[in-house]
Amino acid sequence: MAPPPSSAAAPSTHSSITLNINGEKHTLPVDHRTTLLDALREHLDLTGTKKGCDQGQCGACTVLLDGRRAVSCLQFAVAAEGRAITTIEGVADGERLHPVQQAFLDLDGYQCGYCTPGQICSALAVIEEHAAGWPSAVTDDVRPEAGVPALTAEEIRERMSGNLCRCGAYVSIVRAVERAAEASQAETETGTGTGTGTGTGTGTGTDVEEAAA
């Protein structure tokens, strides 16, 4: 004989969460299965973050969580509560483009532009990661006493390898990251700025296309 149905209510699959995005707090109800990407695009109309593969492989949805790179399609929105989220909408200073954005514009680091928001967010983290002395898979000498490695084209390609560009604009992307890094270093050395100010990065994928070689 089957037991009588339980009178206990099923646990809720929805919550009200508050996300700190680009310095502003947004409170919204979400299904626990909602990704951060869908919360940004579908709930908050922050459509700069793009949905590409939706499997964490292409990097188009890259945002910064506490200054470190994350593919937002693999991040639950509820798990991002209490963290500082930076999307492409929060990179510029009002009407003034961030140096990374300006470098992409000046050096044609984009074609269709679909992957560009994720590329820029990753570039911000790459520059901070490098300045902090973080080695990459292609760094020759990873000893702390060796200091900050030179930010060569090979280093940039490796560090940006989680962001794919279907248009193949890799040569210009590498040059844009290099120019923005040089500007950030110059500001730091002269005391006229604070660099990119976005924290460090961790990388998000595999080898970038060798078109940038």
N, C-alpha and C positions, 0 to 999 in steps of 0.2 A: 504494500500500500504506500503510495507516494506521500511524503510529508506535506503538511499544509504550507501554502506559500507564505513567505516571510512578510511580516508587516513593516519591516524596516525599509525606509526610503533608500533608493539607490543613490550612491554618491554622485554628486554633481560633476559634470564634465566641463563646466564653464567656471571661469573666475574673472573678477575685475582686477586688472593689473595697472600699474603706473610705470610707464617707460620714460626714462630721461634721454631725450633725443635732441641733439644739437643744443644742449643747454636748456631745453624746455621740457616740462613734464606733461605727459599725455596719459589720461586715465581712460581705459577702454575695456569692454567685456570681450573675452576671447574664449574660444574652445581650447582646451588644453593641448590639442594637437596642432594648433595654428603655429606656423613657422614665423620667425621674426620677419622674413621677407614678405609673407602675405600680410602680416600685421602692418608693416610699413606701407605697402602698396594698396591693399584693399580696405584697410580700416582708417588709415591716416592720410591717404592720398599723397604719400611721399614716393612718387613714382620714378625718382632719379635712380634708385637702386633697381637694377634690371634682373628679370628672371630669364636665365639662359637654359642650362641643362636641367636645373632643379634637382641635381644629384651631387652638387659639391665639386664638380669637375672643371668648370670653365672659369670661375672667378667673377662672372659678371655681377653677381649679387654681393660682392665684398663690401663690408662696412667695418668700422673700427669699434671694438668693445674694450673700454678702458684703454684705448690707444693701441690695441693689438688687433691684427686682422682676423676676421671671421667671415665665413661664407654663410650668409643669413638664411639660405634655403635649408641648412642643416641645423639651425639653432632654433629651439622652441622659444616663442615669445615670452612665455612664463619664466623661462630660465634667464632671460635678459633683464628682468626686473631688478632694480637697484644698481645697475651698471650704467656707465656713461657710454651712450651710443652716438657715434658720429656717422652721418650719411653724407652723400655728396652735396646735399642741400645746405649742410653746415660748414662746408670747407671755406668758402669765400668770406671775406669781411665786408658785408654789405654789397656794394657795387664793385668793390675792389677784389679782383681775382687773387686767389692764393698763388704764390710763385710756381707751384707745381701745375696748376691749371694754366697759367700763362705760358709756361714752357711747352705744354702739350699744344696750346693754340699756336704759338710762334713756330714750332718745329713740325707741325702737322702730325702729331702723335695720335691721330685718329683718322678714320675714313667715314664709315657709316655712323660711328659714334656710340654704337650700342654697348660696347664693352668699356667705353671710356670712364664712366663713373667708378666702376670696380678697379680699373687700372689706376686711376688717380688715388683712390683710397689706399690701394696697396703701395703705391709709390710713396705716399706720406709715411707709411710705416717703415718701408725699406730705408728711407733716408734717416729716420730716427734710429732704426736698428743698426745701421752701419756706423752712425756717429757714436753710438754707445759701445762699439767694438765687438758686436756680435759677429762671429764667423759664419760662413756659409759652407755648403758642400764643396765649393771650389776654392776656398781659402787655403793658401799654401801652408801658412804657419798659424796654427790656432792657439799657440801659447799666449797667455795674457800679457806677458812681457813683450810680445811682438808688436803690441799696439794695434791701432785701427788699420785694417788692410786697405790698400788702394781700391777705390771704387771703380774698377775697370768695367769694360763692356761685358766681360765674362761674368763678373760678380753681379752686375745688374740683371743680366739674363737669368742667372740662377735664382736670384732673390725675387724676381718678378715671374717666376715660372708657373705660378698657380693661376695666372691670368692669361687666357687665350684670346687672340684677336683673329677672327675669321677673315678679316680683310688683309691680314699680313702686314700690318704697319709696325712691325717690331723694330726695324732700324730707327724709325723716328721716335718710337717709345723709349728706346734705350737712350737716345740723345736727349730727350726731354727730361728723363730722370737724372741724367748726368748733369745737365744744366741747372736743374732745380737744386740738386745736392750741392753744387758749387756755390750757388747763391745763398743757400742756407749756411754753409761753412763761412762764407764771407761775412754774413750778418753776425754770426757768432763771434768771429775774430775781431770785428770792429765794434761790437757791442751795440749795433743799430737795430737788432731784432732778436727774436727768440727761436729762430729756426722754424721747423714745421709745427712744433708744439703738439704732437699727437701721440706720443708714446712709441712703443716698439712693435715689431711684427714677428710673425712666426712662420710665414710661408704657408701656401695652401694647396700645392699640387706638384705635378711632375715637370719634366723638362719643357721649356718654352721652345717654340719653333726655331730652328737654326737659321731662319732668314735674317736674324740680327747679327749673324757672325761677320 
